[in-house]
Amino acid sequence: MSTGTGNPSQPGTPSLLRAINDRAALELLLEQGPLSRTQLGQLTGLSKPTASQLLARLESAGLVVPVGTTAGRPGPGAQLYEINPRAAYVAGLDVSQERIRIAIADITGAVVTEHRLPLRSHVEPGDALAQVSTALDTATAAAGLERAQLRQVVIGTPGALDPATGLLRYAPHLVGWHSAHLVAELTAALGVPVALENDVNLAAMAEQRVGLARGVQDFVLLWVEAGIGAALVLGGRMHRGHTGGAGEIGYMPMPGAPLIKNVHLETENSGGFQELAGAPAVLALAAEHGLTGASAQDVVTEAVKSGAEAFLRTLAERMATGLAALVAVVDPELVVLSGQVPRAGGEVLRSLVQEELSGLAIPRPRLLVSELAGSPVVVGALQTALTSAREQVFSTH
């Protein structure tokens, strides 16, 4: 049996044990901030000499840096160490028909720059590369970085990649994003690893990792903006479906909406739920109640301020009707309401949706409004990119 030579992945070899210890120490530094050699030893169970060797190894690799001492605390001052934020960077993008939101974070998760770039109203096929390239160049320049310093880029878009064909489905309005080799083309042209994910799924990942759904195994996120969407997390894992279309509930037939037959993916935002609760429907409903505003978010904000209960209750009933179908099938512990419309409605709209839902479905999940700051899609994209980047950067063996 090998005892330290040969394959470095051999169970029990010193190189593998070092890698395990290194990774454990890096995770502790991420979670708990600056730690001394003694503190790391206590938390990992390593001896002082081993902890010293570990820190020296990680400092030499550029993964940790010294940051002052424990001076001011009882006992002699000890050197503190933290994750080197410059060890790697990631980018998260939220792409729509009108704009790209982008943020760059360092390996600790701290955001170093954020931007919103408007897009031309009419773009030519193939413009996905130009759009992403411009966004990355703008953001990296603002952060004083080179594109090559990015370890991972995650892009959130409407629709989802079909795992069988590689094509972006359910997003006919996103012109220039429908190459069958889109991810490979972006990765090759940009020189940075690129991943593509559904935008609502990314919003749910943000809730799962840093939001209201931490520790929740089964939850649904309902997204209401220009379009309607949902994300399903079952057993702690994102459920995407056979063609990647799980959660495309804008197409779901709904009572009270015209029954649209022969639904196809080339029809933008077609379907019953979209006709009842998407942004155009919210604006139309607001007009019926004498409310005006430039956007669905504006009219919902005004309705809450002015106490337009009839409008809010009708909107809540529509949202709850769609949710009832979801919770009847999935029976989640939690439903998170996200997107501009629920966030504008706040607790007033949430409580009305909860009341309506309790009368329409037997399951009684908790119902909460997202509390994430900024774009939940960008937050989810960064969190997903960080997971991938840390796997690369923190693998020291």
N, C-alpha and C positions, 0 to 999 in steps of 0.2 A: 504494500500500500504506500502511496506517495505521501511524504510528510513535508511538503513545502516546495517541491520541484515539479516540473511538468506543467500540466494544464492549470492556469491561474484560477479557473473557476471550479477546481476540484474542491468538494465540500471539506471544510476544516483546514484548508491551507492558510498559512499566514497572510498571503495577499488578499484572500477573500475575507478573512477576519478583520484585516485593516480596513477594507472597503466598507464592511458593515459598520464598524465603529466610526469611520469617517462620516458616513451618511447619517448615522444616529446623532452625531455631534452637530452636523450642519442643520438637521431638522430642529434640534433643540435651540440653536442660535437663532433660527428663523422665528420660532414660536416665542422664545423668552427674552430675546434681545441680548445685549452684551453679557458675557459670562466669563468668569475667571477659570484658570486651569483647575483649581480646586472644585469650583462649582460644577464644571463639566465632568470631573472625575466622580463626584458624588451622584450626579444625575445618570451617568452611564455605567457606574460601577467599575470604572477603570482605575488602576493605580495611578499615583501622581507621575511616575516616570512615563507610563504609557500615555497618559493624557498630555504630557509635555511633548512627547514625540508626535502625537496626533496633531496638536496645534502647530508645531513646526512644519509638519508635512503639508497641512492645509494652507499655512501662510506662504510657504514656498510655491505652492500651486496657484497662488493668487486668489484663493477662495475665502480667506479670512484676513482681517486686518486688526492691529492693536488700536484700541480707542480709549486711552486713559487708564486710570487705576481705580481701585476701591477706596482711595484716600477719603477720610472723613467718616469711615465706618470703623467699628471696633477692630483692633488688631492692625498689623502692618498692611500697607497698601499692596494690592495684587494687580497685575496687569489684566485688563479686560480685553476680550476679543469679540468681534461681530462679523457677520457675513460681509464680504466685500461687495458693495452695491454695484461696482463697476465690472464685476466678473462676467456679466452678460446682461443683455437687454431683450425685450420682446415688444411686439406691436399688436394691438387689437383694433380691428376696423368694423364699423357698422355701415353697410352700404345700402342705400335706397335709390329710388329713381331720381331723387332731387339732390342728394348730398352724400358725402362720406364723412363720418366722424372717425377720428383716429386718436389713439393715445399710445404713448410709449412708457413702459415701466422698466425699472431695473430689476435685478434678480430677486430682490427682497420684496417686490411688489409695489414699491413706491412709484407713483406716476411722476414722470419727469417733464412731460409735455402733452398737451391736448389741443386738437384742432378740429374745426368744422369747415369742410370745403364744399361749396355749391357745385353742382354738376350742370352741364349744358342740358337744355330741355330735349335736344335731339342729338343722339350720339350714333356713331356708325358701329356696325358689328365689329368686334375685335377690340373695342375700346376698354375692356376690362383691364388689360395690362396698363394702358396709358393712365387710367384713373388711379389704380393702385400705386403705380410708380410715382405719380405726382404727389399723392398723399404721403407716401413713405419719404420722398425727398423733402417735402415741406416739413414734416415732423422731425426727421433726423437732423436736418439743418438747424431747426430751432433748438434742439437739445444738444447741439455740438457733437453729434455722433456721425459715424459712417454707416451706411446700410449694412456693411459686412459685420458690424457689431451686433446685429439682431440675430438671435438664435432661433426664433420662431415668430411667424406672423400668422394670426388667426383672423379670418374674415367672416363676418356674419352677414348673410343676405336673406331676403325672402326666399321661400321655397327650400328645396333640399336636393342634394345630389342623389341620383338614383344609383345604388351600389352596383347594379347590373350593367348600366350603360355609361355611367360617369357624367350624364347630362343633368343640368339643373332643371328640376321639375317644379311645377306650381308657381313659377315666377315669369310669365310671358312678358311682363312689362319691363323687366330688367334687361334692356337691350345690350348686346355685346357680351353677355355672360353665358352663352349656351354652347360653347365648344365641348366636345366629348372628352377633351384632354385638358380642361381648363386648369386644374390644380397643377398638373405636371408642367404646363406651359408657363404658368405664373412662377413656379419654383425655379425653372430653368432660366427664364428671362430676368428675374429679379435677383437671382443668386442667393436667395434666402429660403429656408423651408417654409412652405405655405400650406395651411389647412383651411378648408371651407366648411362652415357649419350653418345650419338654420338659425336665423336671428332670434327667434323666440326660444329655441333650445338653449342658446347662449344666455338669454335672460334667466332661464331656469337654473342653469349651471351657476350663475352668479348668486342666486338665492340659496342654492345648495351649499356653496362654499363660504360665502361671506354675508349672507342675508338671512331671511326669516326661516328658511328651510334647512338650516344646519341641523344635522342629526335626524331629519325626517326621512323615512324610507320610501313612503308613498305619497306623492303630492302632484298636484296639477297647477300649472301656471296659465292663467287666462290673460291674453294680450289683446288690448283694444286700442287701436290707433286708426290710421287710414284703413288698415285691414284688420281682420279678426284672426287670431291664431291661438294655439295652445301647445304646451309642452307637457309630456307625461313622464314622470320619474317613478319607476316601479322597482321595488326592492333595492333602492339606492342607485339604480342605473337608468340612464336615459333610454326611453323606448322610442325607436325611430320608425319601426314598421318595415315591411318587406321591400317597399320601393322608396323608403325615406319619407313617406308622406304622413306618418302619424302626427296628429295635431293640426292638420290642415282643415280646421272645422269651419272655415268660411264657406266651404262647399256643402256643409251639412244642411239637409232639408229641415225646415223649421215651421211649426204652426204659426200662421199670421203673415207668412211671407209667400210670394209667388213660388209655385213648385216649378223649378227649373229642371227640365229633362234634357238628356243628351249633354250633360255637363262635360266640358273638355278643358284641357289645361291651357288652351290658347285664349280662353275667355278670362280676362282679368277680373279677379275678385268676384267670380260668379258663385252663387249659392245662397241658400236661405238665411243663414246666420249673418252673413255679410250684409244682406239686404235689410236686416233688422237692427244691427248694432254697430256696423262699421261707421267710420267718420261721416260719410255722406248721409247715412241714415240718421245719425245723431243731429246733424245740421238741419235735416228736413223735419225731424221731430221738434227741434227747438223752434223752428219757424212756425209750426202749428201752435205753439204755446206762446208766441209773441216774443221769443228770445232771439237776439242777433249776436253775431260774433264772427271773427275772421276764420275761426277753426273750431273743431269739435271740442278741443280743450278749453277754448275761450268761453263757449256757451255753457259748458258744464261748470266751469269756475263761477260764471255769473249766476247760474241757477242756484248754486250752493249759497252764494252771498245774498241773493234776493229771496231765498226760501221758496223757489219755484217747485213745490212738492209734487205737483201733478206730472210735470216733465220728468223729474228725477225718479219718481215711482214707476212710470212707464218704461224708462230706460232700464231701471233695475229689474223689472219684470222680464224684459227682453234678454238681458244678460243672464238672469237666473234660469230662463227657459233653456238656453243653450248649455249652461252648466249642469242642469239637471240630467241631461242625457249623458254627460261625461261622468258625473259622480255615480250614476246608476250602474255604469259598466265598470268603473275603476275602483270605486269606494275608497277614495284617498283619505289620508289623515288631515291633509291641509290643502286649501286652495289659495294661491297667491294671485291677487289681481294686480296687473302691471300694464304698462303703456300709459300714454298721455291722458286718456279718458278716465280710467279708474283713479289715477293719481290726482287728477284735477277734482274728482268727486270726493276723495278723501273718506273720512269716517262716515260722513252723511250718506254717500252713495253705497259704501260698503255695508252699512247696517241695513239699508233697504234691500240690497241684493241678498244678504243673509236671511232676512225675513221672508222674501219671496221664495228663495231656494228651499227653506224649511217646509214650505207648503207644497213643493213640487217633487221632492225626492226623499226617499226613506233615509239614505245616508246623511249624516249631519257633520260634515267636515268643518274644521275651523276655517274661517275666511278672513284673510288679512290683505292689506294693501301694501305693496312693496315700499320699503323705506330706503332703498339704495339711492345714493346721490349720483347725479349725472345719468349717463346712458347705461341702463342695465345690460344692453347688448355688448357695449364696449367693455364693461366690467367683466362679463362672462368670457369675452374673447381674451382679455388679458389673463384671467385666471386659468383658462385652458392652455394658453401659450406658456404660462409660467410652469405648469405641471410638466409639459414636454421639455422645456428648457432646463429645468432643475434635474430631470432624469439624465440629461446629457452632461450638464456641468458638474453635478454632484457625484457622478460615477467616476471615482478616482482610481479604480483598479483596471 
